[in-house]
Amino acid sequence: MKFNSALESIKTYEAGKPIELVVREYGIDKDSIVKLASNENPFGCSPKVKEAIHAIVDNMSLYPDDSMVKLKTALSSKYAIQNNELIIGAGSDQVIEFAIHAKAHAGSKVLMNSVTFAMYEIYAKQVGAKIIRTASREHKMDEFYALYCEHKPSIVFLCTPNNPTGDGLLAEEMLSFIEKVDSDTLVVVDGAYMEYARFKNPSFAVEPRDLVEKFDNVLFLGTFSKAYGLGGMRVGYGIAQAPIIEALYKVRPPFNITTLSLEAASVALEDEAFVQECIADNFKEMARYEDFARSKGIDVIESYTNFVTLLLPEEKNSSKIAQELLKKGMIVRDLSSYGLNAIRVTVGTTVQNNRFFELTNPLV
């Protein structure tokens, strides 16, 4: 059977290994496995969310509210925007898909960082777009602008803080770049980890309201999968001026968010204290990873997220180390597929992090 020829150049996205798969492959007891590979909140979601979910389970026979008015109103209040400046997706990656299908096409170009979220390229290649990448691992705006001037891409992706490396982009530098971009180029600012950057250093924080007020060609992405602890619910969102949102709605399927997911995200926004406590603990525990790396002579990328990227020396192989850890029930992310001899580790609870240091110490 023949398929779309564009699929030939697409590599399947590799998600972090689920705990159940490790149990099957290695015969390890489920309770002894520690997953630090997918950047989930190790404390889960707010207890208020769990209570709210239990209260609406009798409504599962009905389709969800496709207007999503409760969640949109909560997000509009949080960011001081209008409901028509919002679109909700099954994870922010679905909003990325909307943006690609609404703006890119065969023959157009999409500009992104050298090392960044894999789904930008995957969705772009699905429509036949050409991928343009910078040379540097970090987001360097001079490189972006030079490539922008040369290629005039339809879409530019700026991931800050960046996945999978964790480094951030100063908001001032990013805004300066956007101001020089033609209004017909869509600039997507992926802020999946923005809650962490805002906590660590306000200079790296991008406020969606500022983008909407200043630019008619910028789409900001946010998610409930990270700081809010709702990865399993798959809720993300896009914020932009109304004409962009109207265009994205034309490629959005109906009822793309479940009733449970909508309720969970809405209630999660009501417990900001829980989120801030989780973020504070994240950076307290992250300092232990930085100390561990220094004690081993390992370079660590300064992170504005809930994970750390350990750049290993040449004599250490990231794939082998990740595999050895997996055999012991510790799931981390090998970044060799991104061209880095590195492992990415989600910052877990104190107990989980203790286990990581114990298992990793003899390997590095």
Salt bridges, closest charged atoms under 4 A:
GLU25 OE1 - LYS17 NZ 3.63
GLU40 OE2 - LYS35 NZ 3.10
ASP66 OD2 - ARG252 NH2 2.77
GLU85 OE1 - ARG209 NH1 3.73
ASP93 OD1 - ARG234 NH2 2.90
GLU121 OE2 - LYS125 NZ 2.76
GLU121 OE1 - ARG133 NH2 2.39
GLU138 OE2 - ARG137 NH2 3.29
GLU150 OE2 - HIS151 NE2 3.62
GLU179 OE2 - LYS214 NZ 3.13
ASP184 OD1 - LYS103 NZ 3.26
GLU207 OE2 - ARG198 NE 3.01
GLU213 OE2 - ARG209 NE 3.17
GLU263 OE1 - LYS70 NZ 3.08
GLU272 OE1 - LYS78 NZ 3.79
ASP281 OD1 - LYS284 NZ 3.71
GLU285 OE1 - ARG288 NH1 2.88
ASP291 OD1 - ARG294 NH2 2.41
GLU302 OE2 - LYS200 NZ 3.49
GLU324 OE2 - LYS327 NZ 3.49
GLU358 OE2 - ARG355 NH1 3.07
